[in-house]
Amino acid sequence: MELIKEIGRGLLRKAGGYFKTGSNLLYGRFIRDRQTSWTTRIVGYLLLAILLVTAAILLAFFYSTVKYYGFYVILIALLIGAITDLVNRTIPDSVSIIIAAVGFIWLWQPVESLWGLLLAGLPLFILAMINTNWVGGGDVKLSAALGVSFGTSAVFFLAIASILALITSFGIRLYKKIRKVEFNYTLPFAPFIFLSVLGGFIYANFI
């Protein structure tokens, strides 16, 4: 056991040494050090240039990919949020974060995203503050993320989702009254948001 611990400590020390060396190189300490040879400085400059160019290429690729596939990523994230809300009555924060981050780049209109955030997220936040049984925290975050992604158009999606939710709620109450049965059922909101966004996509592209 002690041997394993000692090996682990040795590996950690070696990894720490490599990390320190890499950090020194990355931040240009080898380059600024007057005792460092010109060969090492040139290599340092080249490595820094390669790192910067690589980072720029990756950022450009990520940006172009998000701009092209962003909506599909948002739609998949909404589907995941709808499923988890339907099954567990919870919407993971990661879903809202992904939608907001990808949507902001995909829309790339900061002012529009800000207005969408306020118009889509604030009303549900107020409802949640009044009564948590009406709207959950996950619904508020998801609606705000939708506002960041679609701007003021998110209000239209949320309005359609609310109408669908009201129709479904009325149908459940009518069923309970006709069948004369009693059961408690909380209606998840994320599936209706997904259906409204999916419906908007189908209408805009195929109808």
Contacts in CASP RR format, 6 or more apart in sequence:
PFRMAT RR
TARGET T0000
AUTHOR 0000-0000-0000
METHOD contacts of the structure
MODEL  1
MELIKEIGRGLLRKAGGYFKTGSNLLYGRFIRDRQTSWTTRIVGYLLLAI
LLVTAAILLAFFYSTVKYYGFYVILIALLIGAITDLVNRTIPDSVSIIIA
AVGFIWLWQPVESLWGLLLAGLPLFILAMINTNWVGGGDVKLSAALGVSF
GTSAVFFLAIASILALITSFGIRLYKKIRKVEFNYTLPFAPFIFLSVLGG
FIYANFI
24 30 0 8 1.000
25 44 0 8 1.000
25 47 0 8 1.000
25 48 0 8 1.000
26 48 0 8 1.000
26 51 0 8 1.000
28 44 0 8 1.000
28 48 0 8 1.000
30 36 0 8 1.000
30 40 0 8 1.000
30 41 0 8 1.000
30 44 0 8 1.000
31 41 0 8 1.000
31 44 0 8 1.000
31 45 0 8 1.000
31 48 0 8 1.000
63 105 0 8 1.000
66 73 0 8 1.000
66 102 0 8 1.000
66 103 0 8 1.000
66 105 0 8 1.000
66 106 0 8 1.000
67 105 0 8 1.000
67 106 0 8 1.000
67 108 0 8 1.000
70 102 0 8 1.000
70 103 0 8 1.000
70 105 0 8 1.000
70 106 0 8 1.000
71 106 0 8 1.000
71 201 0 8 1.000
73 98 0 8 1.000
73 102 0 8 1.000
74 99 0 8 1.000
74 102 0 8 1.000
74 103 0 8 1.000
74 106 0 8 1.000
74 149 0 8 1.000
74 197 0 8 1.000
75 194 0 8 1.000
75 197 0 8 1.000
75 198 0 8 1.000
75 201 0 8 1.000
77 95 0 8 1.000
77 98 0 8 1.000
77 99 0 8 1.000
77 102 0 8 1.000
78 95 0 8 1.000
78 99 0 8 1.000
78 142 0 8 1.000
78 190 0 8 1.000
78 193 0 8 1.000
78 194 0 8 1.000
78 197 0 8 1.000
78 198 0 8 1.000
79 194 0 8 1.000
80 92 0 8 1.000
80 95 0 8 1.000
81 91 0 8 1.000
81 92 0 8 1.000
81 95 0 8 1.000
81 142 0 8 1.000
81 190 0 8 1.000
81 194 0 8 1.000
82 188 0 8 1.000
82 190 0 8 1.000
82 191 0 8 1.000
82 193 0 8 1.000
82 194 0 8 1.000
82 195 0 8 1.000
84 90 0 8 1.000
84 91 0 8 1.000
84 92 0 8 1.000
84 95 0 8 1.000
84 190 0 8 1.000
85 91 0 8 1.000
85 188 0 8 1.000
85 189 0 8 1.000
85 190 0 8 1.000
85 191 0 8 1.000
86 188 0 8 1.000
86 190 0 8 1.000
86 191 0 8 1.000
89 186 0 8 1.000
89 188 0 8 1.000
90 138 0 8 1.000
91 138 0 8 1.000
91 139 0 8 1.000
91 141 0 8 1.000
91 142 0 8 1.000
91 190 0 8 1.000
93 138 0 8 1.000
93 141 0 8 1.000
95 142 0 8 1.000
95 145 0 8 1.000
96 138 0 8 1.000
96 141 0 8 1.000
96 142 0 8 1.000
96 144 0 8 1.000
96 145 0 8 1.000
97 145 0 8 1.000
99 142 0 8 1.000
99 145 0 8 1.000
99 146 0 8 1.000
99 148 0 8 1.000
99 149 0 8 1.000
100 144 0 8 1.000
100 145 0 8 1.000
100 148 0 8 1.000
100 149 0 8 1.000
102 149 0 8 1.000
103 113 0 8 1.000
103 148 0 8 1.000
103 149 0 8 1.000
103 150 0 8 1.000
104 110 0 8 1.000
104 113 0 8 1.000
104 148 0 8 1.000
104 149 0 8 1.000
106 149 0 8 1.000
107 113 0 8 1.000
107 148 0 8 1.000
107 149 0 8 1.000
107 150 0 8 1.000
107 151 0 8 1.000
109 151 0 8 1.000
112 151 0 8 1.000
112 152 0 8 1.000
113 147 0 8 1.000
113 148 0 8 1.000
113 149 0 8 1.000
113 151 0 8 1.000
115 151 0 8 1.000
115 152 0 8 1.000
116 147 0 8 1.000
116 148 0 8 1.000
116 150 0 8 1.000
116 151 0 8 1.000
116 152 0 8 1.000
116 154 0 8 1.000
116 155 0 8 1.000
117 144 0 8 1.000
117 147 0 8 1.000
117 148 0 8 1.000
117 151 0 8 1.000
119 147 0 8 1.000
119 151 0 8 1.000
119 152 0 8 1.000
119 154 0 8 1.000
119 155 0 8 1.000
120 143 0 8 1.000
120 144 0 8 1.000
120 146 0 8 1.000
120 147 0 8 1.000
120 151 0 8 1.000
120 154 0 8 1.000
120 155 0 8 1.000
120 158 0 8 1.000
121 140 0 8 1.000
121 143 0 8 1.000
121 144 0 8 1.000
121 147 0 8 1.000
124 135 0 8 1.000
124 139 0 8 1.000
124 140 0 8 1.000
124 143 0 8 1.000
124 144 0 8 1.000
124 158 0 8 1.000
125 140 0 8 1.000
125 144 0 8 1.000
127 134 0 8 1.000
127 135 0 8 1.000
128 134 0 8 1.000
128 135 0 8 1.000
128 136 0 8 1.000
128 137 0 8 1.000
128 139 0 8 1.000
128 140 0 8 1.000
135 189 0 8 1.000
136 189 0 8 1.000
139 189 0 8 1.000
139 190 0 8 1.000
142 189 0 8 1.000
142 190 0 8 1.000
142 193 0 8 1.000
143 154 0 8 1.000
143 158 0 8 1.000
143 193 0 8 1.000
146 154 0 8 1.000
146 157 0 8 1.000
146 158 0 8 1.000
146 193 0 8 1.000
146 197 0 8 1.000
147 154 0 8 1.000
150 157 0 8 1.000
157 193 0 8 1.000
157 196 0 8 1.000
157 197 0 8 1.000
157 200 0 8 1.000
158 193 0 8 1.000
158 196 0 8 1.000
160 192 0 8 1.000
160 196 0 8 1.000
161 189 0 8 1.000
161 192 0 8 1.000
161 193 0 8 1.000
161 195 0 8 1.000
161 196 0 8 1.000
162 192 0 8 1.000
164 192 0 8 1.000
164 195 0 8 1.000
164 196 0 8 1.000
165 187 0 8 1.000
165 189 0 8 1.000
165 192 0 8 1.000
168 187 0 8 1.000
168 192 0 8 1.000
169 187 0 8 1.000
172 185 0 8 1.000
172 187 0 8 1.000
175 181 0 8 1.000
176 182 0 8 1.000
176 183 0 8 1.000
END
